[in-house]
Amino acid sequence: MGLILFICLLLFFIIGVPVAVAMGLASAVAIWWDGGTPLIVLVQRSFTSIDSFPLMAIPFFVLAGVLMEYGGISKRLINFANALTGHFSGGLAFVTIVTSMFFAAISGSAAATTAALGSILIPAMIRRGYHRNFAGSVQSVSGELGVILPPSIPLILYGISTETSIGDLFMAGFLPGLLIAASLMITVVIIAKKRKYPSEQKKTGKELWVAFKQSFLALLMPVIILGGIYGGFFTATEAAGVAVLYSFIIGVFVYREIKFKQLMHVFTSSVVTTSAIMFILASAGLFGWIMTREGIPQMVAEFFISFSDSAIVFLLLVNLFLLFIGMFMETNASIIILAPLLLPVAVHLGVDPVHFGMIMIVNLALGMCTPPLGINLFISSSIAKINLLQITRGMIPFYIALLIALMLVTYIPQISLFLPSILK
């Protein structure tokens, strides 16, 4: 049954069936082929996969991100980032990275971060003389911070799939996110100096203070979420509800960027995104049940251990495997399918579950910026009006920086574990 499962999944992928549908159909064919399992299991296991209280955090965080996106957050964060870093060499590229960090801590989505900010910053960079492939590349790689910095949807999915503390994962995401942002900034400086990209006029202290005040309420949201979780005021799921209330009040009554007639569009957008995630979860749960029943996790464990019982070698092999998977499979689906398979082997070899989660997230985030299916590449190239090959060429220096950062996160566990450990 396991062989039929994977053959069908591969065939569905080849003919272009969406990931969630492919997993569900492959599971249905495998169960039908087996003959000894009633088809009612398809519905039962799919429902069981999404019948979880922690999963309520996903629609709430998605809605909070959409509310903040429509609530005038983008331009305020861009103004603040410009006041902070615009005067550096390649100033607008710096602004792109810094703003993406701020926006990522609100939206929890790489695609939302890339689309919301790229529509403003990519054209601005092009007008200032930046090459189109550079402008698109900077926004594409910066957008991946949306799934690394909390509140990240993939971090929530990893926590639920592996029964790892979501609060610990949120805290663990900060330093890897800052490390990646720093590696991107270093790359920007080198390229900007070589190509003589312009810098923006340095802001006065008063202008910086004004920009900070205008963006303060947006910057406060992650503080409220994480402070509430670690202060014991609410769980990660409840924090998502608080985030919705906060973003609604800020967007509608404080910034007044969201009109009541727009709320239906906001709700529709969040429902579409949430439905796609839940569809993947339901199909992946059924898919995972069949794999567990067939003993596939044990086979995977034996396969990796057969190469070496060294954690160093195992993590290198996992990184190579995930880099390949990330090029062809959507991040959320990859986490749901692969995390329960790989984590037991990692724990057996002494790797902390939180640390391993960050390795997976950082690695799969790269897949959002790699061809042929990197969603950030498609969004950025569309805005920059260039093709996939052109933007991929511009990405090469950033790929090098991201791979170095990935190796540091992989082999220096304290980058991920320092903040969770001091807050326990």
Phi, psi and omega in degrees: 000323180297320180295317178298320180304310185283327176297314179296318180300314180297317180297318180295322177296317183298322182272005172088020177289135178305151187305309184299316180294319181298316179295319180294315180294318179298320178295318180297316180296318181297318179293318177298318180296322181298318176081338183263000182243126180294145184292345177299339178300329178305313181286316184299311183289326177296316179294316180301327183295330182250003178273073187216130180299314179302333180293342177298340179296329185295305180298327180290315179293324176298313180297319179299318179297319179293319178300317180289326179295317180278349187270017177082018182288320187305306186293327179290320178292322178296317179298318180293315179297322178296320178295327181282313193232359185298336183279354177286162176299129187071042192305316183292331175292320174299315179301320179300314182293313182294317180296322178297323176298312181296313184291326178298324180287359178247315189274325183071012184225131179290317181296318180295319179298314181296315183290314185295318183271325182298326181296339178261312191278323180298309176300325180296318179295318180298318179297331181273005175100005176287144176298145183298318182290331176290313181300315179294322181294317180300315180291324180297311182287329178292326181298332182294343176298340180297337179255359180256312178283142179287155359274111186259130178298314178300326176296320178296316181296319178297315181300318180289319183294329186245003182058043176257145182302121179291324177299317178295320179295321177300312180293325181294336183285343186295303185294317173301321178297317178293323178298315179295317178300318179296320179295324178291321179296318178299317179298318179299316180301314181298313182292317183296320179292321181293320183265358179059046175290148185284159172250163179269163179294135181292133182278150176284167178301322180293318179295322177297318180295320178296316180297322179294316180298321181293330183258000188302314183295327176290318180291339183284339185302309179297329179295317179296316182298305184288323177297321178294320180294310183280343174276356178080014181280328178201161177280174179298323179293315178295327178300326179296321176295320176298320179298321178296312180300315181296312182293327177295314181296316182294313184290325186267316189256336182263297179284333178058034178272335181260121176269154183300329179290343178274346186299323179298321177293321177298312181295320179298316180299316181290324179294319179298314179296314181297319180299319179297317180294315182294325177298315178298317181299315181297314180293320181292326177296316176296315179300316181294325178297319179294318179299317180296316180299324182273000178074022182294322176304320179294323177296318179298316180300314180296324180298312182291318182292334179296333177285315182188150175262020178268132178297326181297313180293317180302313182294326176295315179296319179297318179297316178297318180296314182291325176299321178291313181299319182298338179286339188236345185235144179297143189301311183299316179296320180299317181295313184296322181281314192270329183302312179295337178281317189271329185299317179304322178293318179298315180296319178302326181267008173092016179269131180294138180301323179293316178299316181295324177300318179292325176300314181296314184295313181298319181294311182290334175298327176301327181297339177286348182241013181242140176289158008266352189242017182293113186295324179297324178296317182295318180295311184293319181293326178295317180292319181281351180060048175227165181270174185297323180294318180296315181289328179294322176298319178293339183280343190306311178299326180287326175301317180298314180298317182293322179293322176297315179298321178299317179296322178295316178297323183292315190254003171237086187303330185293341175300323180270327191262350185298306183295315176300325183289323183280345182262002178272000000 
